[in-house]
Amino acid sequence: MRKVEVVPYQKEWSKLFHDECQKLQDNFGPELIKLYHIGSTAIPAIHAKPVIDILAVVKDVECVADFNKEMEEIGYDAMGENGISGRRFFRKGGDERTHHIHMFQKGHEEIARHLAFRDYLLTHPEEAQKYSRLKQCLAAEFPDDIKGYVNGKNDFIKKVDEKAKHWAKRGDHHVNEVD
């Protein structure tokens, strides 16, 4: 059973992201275009589940399955689209999850959405702290219910997604492409 654990930001999360990027680059080579650290572990000063979320942009998402064996060799389970059309999702660590890889083909709309959400929270610390407090409350309320935890975040995420989309369209900021 997966426990819902939310912990304070840890500096090592950035290193874990970079270490995993090297493994992904070794496996995918030129098929891989760009890697981004997304999710709450990419946002300093907020609480997060200690799972590193990586957004991988690839040339052709249909080729990703060709690398499933290599991904298994470094500890990942291939989950297919896992609820998002055009995505290839990998998870590492079973019930003690450590990493999620969200792979999309260049140009997929989810890439911009994930980056806008992350960058909006990075540049709006008051919103990031609201999210942090919500996650802490939900983890306390649903310590053994990952679905309850995720569902509890849903409305907040939708609201921030909408704000982030409009904020990103204004273009008066610099998207953090390098982690």
C-alpha positions as CSV (number, residue, x, y, z in Angstrom):
1,M,0.0,0.0,0.0
2,R,1.3,3.4,-0.9
3,K,1.5,5.8,2.0
4,V,0.9,9.4,1.4
5,E,3.9,11.3,2.8
6,V,4.5,15.0,2.2
7,V,7.8,16.4,3.4
8,P,9.6,19.7,3.4
9,Y,11.6,20.7,0.3
10,Q,15.0,18.9,0.1
11,K,18.0,20.3,-1.8
12,E,18.9,16.7,-2.9
13,W,15.9,16.6,-5.2
14,S,17.7,18.7,-7.8
15,K,20.6,16.3,-7.7
16,L,18.3,13.3,-8.0
17,F,16.7,14.9,-11.0
18,H,20.1,15.5,-12.7
19,D,21.3,12.0,-11.9
20,E,18.2,10.5,-13.5
21,C,18.5,12.8,-16.5
22,Q,21.9,11.3,-17.3
23,K,20.4,7.7,-17.2
24,L,17.6,8.8,-19.5
25,Q,20.0,10.5,-21.9
26,D,22.1,7.4,-22.0
27,N,19.1,5.2,-22.8
28,F,17.2,7.4,-25.3
29,G,20.1,9.2,-27.0
30,P,19.1,11.5,-29.9
31,E,15.4,10.5,-29.5
32,L,15.4,12.7,-26.4
33,I,15.0,16.4,-27.0
34,K,14.7,18.0,-23.5
35,L,14.2,17.1,-19.9
36,Y,12.5,19.2,-17.3
37,H,12.1,18.9,-13.5
38,I,8.4,19.4,-12.8
39,G,6.1,18.7,-10.0
40,S,6.4,19.9,-6.4
41,T,10.0,18.7,-5.9
42,A,11.0,21.3,-8.5
43,I,9.6,24.1,-6.4
44,P,11.9,25.2,-3.5
45,A,10.2,26.0,-0.1
46,I,7.1,23.9,-0.5
47,H,6.2,20.5,0.9
48,A,6.0,17.6,-1.6
49,K,5.7,13.9,-1.9
50,P,9.4,12.8,-2.3
51,V,8.9,11.7,-5.9
52,I,10.9,13.3,-8.7
53,D,8.7,14.2,-11.6
54,I,10.5,14.5,-14.9
55,L,9.0,15.8,-18.1
56,A,10.8,14.3,-21.1
57,V,10.2,15.7,-24.6
58,V,10.9,13.2,-27.4
59,K,11.0,13.3,-31.2
60,D,8.5,10.5,-31.7
61,V,6.3,9.3,-28.8
62,E,5.5,6.1,-30.8
63,C,9.2,5.0,-30.5
64,V,9.2,5.2,-26.7
65,A,8.0,1.6,-26.3
66,D,11.2,0.5,-28.1
67,F,13.0,1.6,-25.0
68,N,10.8,-0.2,-22.4
69,K,13.5,-2.9,-21.8
70,E,16.2,-0.3,-21.1
71,M,13.8,1.5,-18.8
72,E,13.1,-1.7,-16.9
73,E,16.8,-2.2,-16.5
74,I,17.1,1.1,-14.6
75,G,14.1,0.3,-12.4
76,Y,11.1,1.7,-14.2
77,D,7.7,0.2,-14.9
78,A,6.2,1.2,-18.3
79,M,2.6,2.3,-17.8
80,G,1.6,3.4,-21.3
81,E,-0.5,6.6,-21.6
82,N,-1.8,6.1,-18.0
83,G,-4.8,8.4,-18.5
84,I,-3.3,11.2,-20.7
85,S,-3.5,10.8,-24.5
86,G,-0.2,11.0,-26.2
87,R,1.8,10.5,-23.0
88,R,4.1,7.6,-22.1
89,F,4.4,7.3,-18.4
90,F,7.0,5.4,-16.3
91,R,7.2,5.0,-12.6
92,K,10.1,3.8,-10.4
93,G,10.1,2.3,-7.0
94,G,6.7,0.5,-6.7
95,D,4.9,1.4,-3.5
96,E,8.1,3.3,-2.4
97,R,7.9,5.5,-5.5
98,T,11.0,7.6,-6.3
99,H,10.5,8.9,-9.8
100,H,7.8,9.5,-12.5
101,I,8.7,10.1,-16.1
102,H,6.1,11.9,-18.3
103,M,7.1,11.6,-21.9
104,F,5.5,13.6,-24.7
105,Q,6.3,14.2,-28.3
106,K,7.6,17.7,-29.1
107,G,4.6,20.1,-29.5
108,H,2.2,18.3,-27.2
109,E,0.0,20.7,-25.3
110,E,0.7,19.0,-22.0
111,I,4.4,20.2,-22.1
112,A,3.4,23.9,-22.0
113,R,0.8,23.2,-19.3
114,H,3.2,21.4,-17.0
115,L,5.9,24.1,-17.4
116,A,3.5,27.0,-17.0
117,F,2.1,25.4,-13.7
118,R,5.7,24.9,-12.4
119,D,6.9,28.4,-13.4
120,Y,3.7,30.1,-12.2
121,L,4.3,28.6,-8.7
122,L,8.0,29.5,-8.8
123,T,7.1,33.1,-9.5
124,H,4.1,33.3,-7.2
125,P,5.3,32.2,-3.8
126,E,1.9,32.9,-2.1
127,E,0.2,30.4,-4.4
128,A,3.0,27.9,-3.9
129,Q,2.5,28.2,-0.1
130,K,-1.2,27.7,-0.5
131,Y,-0.5,24.5,-2.5
132,S,2.0,23.4,0.1
133,R,-0.5,23.8,3.0
134,L,-3.2,22.0,1.0
135,K,-0.9,19.1,0.4
136,Q,0.1,18.9,4.1
137,C,-3.6,18.9,5.1
138,L,-4.5,16.3,2.6
139,A,-1.6,14.0,3.5
140,A,-2.8,14.2,7.1
141,E,-6.4,13.5,6.1
142,F,-5.6,10.7,3.6
143,P,-2.4,9.0,4.9
144,D,-3.4,5.6,3.3
145,D,-5.5,6.9,0.4
146,I,-3.5,8.2,-2.5
147,K,-6.7,8.7,-4.6
148,G,-8.3,10.8,-1.8
149,Y,-5.1,12.8,-1.7
150,V,-4.9,13.3,-5.4
151,N,-8.7,14.1,-5.7
152,G,-8.3,16.7,-2.9
153,K,-5.7,18.6,-4.9
154,N,-7.7,18.5,-8.1
155,D,-9.7,21.8,-7.8
156,F,-6.7,23.8,-6.7
157,I,-4.6,22.4,-9.6
158,K,-7.3,23.3,-12.1
159,K,-7.5,26.9,-10.8
160,V,-3.7,27.3,-10.9
161,D,-3.6,25.7,-14.3
162,E,-6.0,28.4,-15.6
163,K,-4.1,31.2,-13.9
164,A,-0.8,29.8,-15.2
165,K,-2.1,29.5,-18.8
166,H,-3.2,33.2,-18.9
167,W,0.1,34.3,-17.1
168,A,2.2,32.3,-19.7
169,K,0.3,33.9,-22.6
170,R,1.1,37.4,-21.3
171,G,4.8,36.6,-21.9
172,D,6.0,39.1,-19.4
173,H,8.2,36.5,-17.7
174,H,11.0,34.1,-18.5
175,V,10.2,30.4,-18.5
176,N,12.8,28.5,-16.6
177,E,14.1,26.0,-19.2
178,V,17.2,25.0,-17.3
179,D,17.0,23.3,-14.0
